[in-house]
Amino acid sequence: MNNKTAHRANARFPASIRRLTQIALVFSLIAWPIFAADEDSKANTKPLTAEAIAPIADKLNDSQKQSLLSQGLLTVYYSGGAQTSLCPNAAAATEMTGPLAAVKPSIGIETLVVYPLPANLAARPDRDLVLYNIMHRFRSMEGIQYWSASRKAMRIFFTSSKLVKAPGDRSPQPDPVYAASETRHALFLEQEDSSFGKNLYDLDVQSLGKGSVLLNMSNRDQFWYGIVPVLAPRALSMYLFAQPSADGKYLYFYGNAGINAAKAFGVEEKAKTSFANRIVALFNWYAQELEGVK
């Protein structure tokens, strides 16, 4: 729902009716679990060997190591400030810290995945450029699915996903394919998802060397869940980071979302679980694109 629609809703319904409707919607949100989403996130991950996590093992405590080894994925939550404790790249962590802190997150989510690189991709001389271009395949996000904890089923995540020319000109743009990695550039992405409707994002994409690519998404629009406002403009800063391991056998995929969510009862927990599963769904998308490389 956009702002004009919200104004029409306000004019049409008395305040008491709107309030009761909001309460009903908020109570529908709190059926989502408030603990880590690892068990039910439906990540396309595999158990790992100690060798796979050795380069990042010093970042993890014993419990985290065991979780990452057994599931191939680790999620932690934070609040009150920026946190990049699971980020496998120091330069990327530095880039993330300021924008995440600026959001003043009431909810923060870090997810790290270690994924075996497909052998045919690992052997390609242009591997790093392929990893970079995959991060720009925004149209291929259409139709990807995420695990709905409330429904206990997979659900379509994005019903549309496309770059647009500018905030004031929503003309669709094709996904770019680069002949060489660019140090940094900005794009605009319009996505419609099944939870929060259609929204516009500022994108910032950086190449950090050695095959690593960092994508930031910041919402320009108010997020709504029905008629309940969930996120104000610029209340979300979400990062996706991908980097091959030094030996070329694995991909480190890292997601970090800093969210300043509405304080209404239950809304923060809805946003917490939704964005944890969102990061997992985006990893699944990236891994699917990796597996499709010839």
ROZA-970408 format. One record per residue (C-alpha): x, y, z. Coordinates in steps of 0.001 Angstrom, whole numbers, plus 524288, in hexadecimal, padded with zeros to 5 digits. Example, Ala and Ser with C-alpha at 12.3 -4.5 7.8 and 13.67 -1.06 7.14 Angstrom:
<pts>
8300C7EE6C81E78
835667FBDC81BE4
</pts>
This chain:
<pts>
800008000080000
8059580D3A7FC4B
8036F819FF80381
7F80581E2D7FAF9
7F132811547FD8F
7F3A7812F780C12
7ED8E8209280BD2
7E19E81B29804E0
7E0778107D80F23
7E15D81A93819F7
7D6A0822C6813D7
7CDB28173D81193
7CE15810BD81EEB
7CC2F816B782C7A
7D81C816BA8353B
7D25A80C7083E4A
7D010802EE83304
7DDAC8054082DAD
7E365802BC83B15
7DC047F5EC83CC4
7E0577F19782F40
7EE797F4C983264
7EDB37ED2A83F17
7E8227E162837F3
7F2DA7E1FF82DCA
7FD787E36A83803
7F88F7D78E83F64
7F92E7D00D8329B
807B37D372831ED
80BCE7CDC883EE9
8098A7BFC483AC3
8175D7C09683537
821F47BA9D83DE7
82AEB7C3FA8452D
836E37BB3A8459E
8414E7B8C983B52
83B737B40882E9A
846037AA0C82B7C
83DCA79DD382D88
832A87A17082480
838E87AB0881B27
83A077A0E48103C
847837A54B80C26
84DA779D6D80129
859BC79A8D8093C
861B378E8D80CAC
869AD789EF8185E
877D578E53817AD
885487894081B0C
88E5E790598244E
896AB7940E81875
88B6479BF1812BF
88A4A7A50B81E62
898A47A56A82272
89B567B2FF81C99
8903C7B90E82489
8908B7B0458308F
896D67BABE838F8
88A6D7C2FA837A5
881F87B87383DCB
87FF97B2BA84B45
87EDF7A3FC84CFC
86FF87A3D684C19
870217AC0A83FBE
87A6D7A3548398F
872377975383C2E
8661279DB78368B
86D367A1F382A42
8737C7948D8288C
866B078D3482A28
85DFF7963282225
866E379DE581931
860247AA2381E2F
860AA7B28C82A50
8576B7BD8582E59
859007C6DD839C7
850D67D28683DF3
854BD7DFA984380
84ED77ECE3846CE
852987FA9D84AE9
85DF47FCB98417E
865617F71D8360E
86AE47E94E83717
872F57E1F882CF5
878627D6F88354F
8764F7CC6282AFA
87B237D42481F37
8865D7CCAC818CB
88C987D8DE812CC
892127E42B81ABB
8907A7EE4480FD9
8823C7EA7880E00
87FDA7EB4681CA7
885787F90B81CC6
87CB87FD308116E
8709E7F7F081844
872A77FDB3825B6
86F0380BEC82324
86274809B281B6E
85DE17FF29824DF
86060807F883097
8592381338829E0
84CB980B008298A
84D4F809B783871
8489C7FBAB83759
83EBE7F68084101
840F17E99183A00
84D6F7E4CD833B8
84F997D7EE82CBC
85C547D1C482850
85C8A7C55982046
868BF7BE7381B6D
868597B32F811CA
873E57AB1F80D1F
870727A4818004D
8789479B997F780
87B497A2737EA9F
876DF79A507DEEA
88304794227D8E4
880747997F7CB4A
87F747A7567D097
88B447A60F7D981
893837A2367CDB5
88F677AD9C7C51F
8998C7B8437C2CB
88EA67C2717C38E
889207BD167D047
889F77CA047D779
882B77D15E7CCC1
8781C7C6E37CC99
876227C87A7DB52
875597D7397D972
86B627D6777CE73
862DD7CCAA7D5B9
860E77D6D97E05A
85AB27DF637D5BA
8509D7D56F7D106
845437DC617D774
83AD47D79B7CE12
83E327C9907D16F
839877CC6B7DF4A
82B797CC337DA3D
8248E7C0027DEEE
82EA87BBE67E908
828DC7B61C7F54E
82AF97B7B6803D5
826DF7AFB780F8E
81AA17B555815E4
81BA67B1E882444
80D6A7B577826A9
808687ACED81B89
812A27A23081D0D
8143B7A20980E61
81C457A8028038C
816787B4787FDF6
819707BD197F239
822587C8017F6CA
8235F7D1B17EB9B
8186F7D2907E1B4
8203E7DCB27DA25
82E407E1777DA96
834447EB2C7D124
83D987F67B7D046
8377C803957CD05
83D5880FD07C718
83B76818FB7D2A1
8328781B777DE54
82A9D824D67D60C
82AD781C3A7C9FD
8271E80E137CC6F
82A52809E57BE7B
82F437FBD07BF49
83DA87F9D57BC8B
844897ED337B899
84DB97E6577C1E3
85B8B7EB087BED5
866157E19F7BA69
873B27E6E77BCB3
87FED7E3E47B4D7
887F77E7897C0D8
884CD7EA017CF0C
882737F83A7D295
887AE7FDA87DF41
87A808036B7E31A
86D89807657DD25
85F8B80AB17E0EA
852C5805117DBAA
84435805937DED1
83C877F9147E119
82DCA7F7827E1A3
828CC7EAF37E7C0
81B6C7E61D7EB97
81B317DBBC7F612
810457D4127FC3F
811DF7DA1A809C7
814807E88B807AF
80F8D7EB9D7FA03
816C37F3E57EFFC
8229E7FB927F48D
82DF68030E7EEB3
83BF4801367F352
8488B808A77F19E
853457FF0A7EE04
861C1800DA7F03A
86A987F67E7EA44
8792B7F5657ECE3
883FB7EC877E832
88DA97EA557F338
897927E20E7EBFA
89ACF7D3807EB70
88D3C7D0527E64E
885E17D6E27F169
879AC7DEFC7EED8
871B17E6E97F890
863AA7EB327F616
85C1A7F4957FEBF
84D5B7F6817FE14
846CB80213804D3
8381D8043680419
83353811217FE8A
8250680DE880147
81CF780BA080D82
81AF97FD0F80FB8
80CF57F90E812AD
807157EC3F81744
7F90B7EE6F81329
7F5EA7FB66819B7
800427F9AA82440
80C81801F682217
818487F93D82474
824518008A81F9A
8261D80EFD81CFE
82E19813538112E
83CAF810B281390
8396A807F981F23
83FAF7FC428186E
84DC37FA5181469
850117EC9C80F39
85CF57E75B80A42
860247DB7680213
86E5A7D78F800B8
8747F7CC887F8CF
882B67C8567F862
889CC7BBF37F43D
892DD7B5897FDFA
8A17A7B7007FBC9
8A27D7A8F37F6EB
896FF7AAE67EDA2
88F3B79F8C7F32A
884A27A70B7FA76
87C3A7B3187F9C0
87A407BB7D805CA
86CD57C1C0804F8
8699A7CB9580F8D
85D4C7D36D811F4
85B2A7DE4081BCC
84E867E5C581DCD
84D4D7F156826FF
83F047F4BA82933
838BE7FFC4830D1
82B597F97383200
81E8C7FF40836C0
81CB07FDFF84572
80EC17F8E18446F
80CB37EC3784BD3
811427E0AA843B3
816137E866837F8
824777E78283BC5
823BE7D8C483CF9
81CEB7D7AD82FD3
827B27DFBF82993
832387D7D28309A
82DD07CAB782B72
829DF7CFEC81E2C
8372A7D5DC81B84
83EAA7CA25820CE
837467C1A18172B
8391F7CC1A80CBF
847E97CAFF80DD3
847117BC3280CE7
83E4D7BD41800E6
8481A7C6667FA7B
8530F7BCCC7FD4F
84AE77B2007F721
849027BAB77EB39
8578D7BD737EA1A
85B087AF117EBAF
851127AB487E152
8573B7B4F27D7EB
864AB7AF527DB1C
8601C7A1937D815
85AAE7A6157CB06
867DF7AB0A7C606
86C967A2BA7BAAB
</pts>
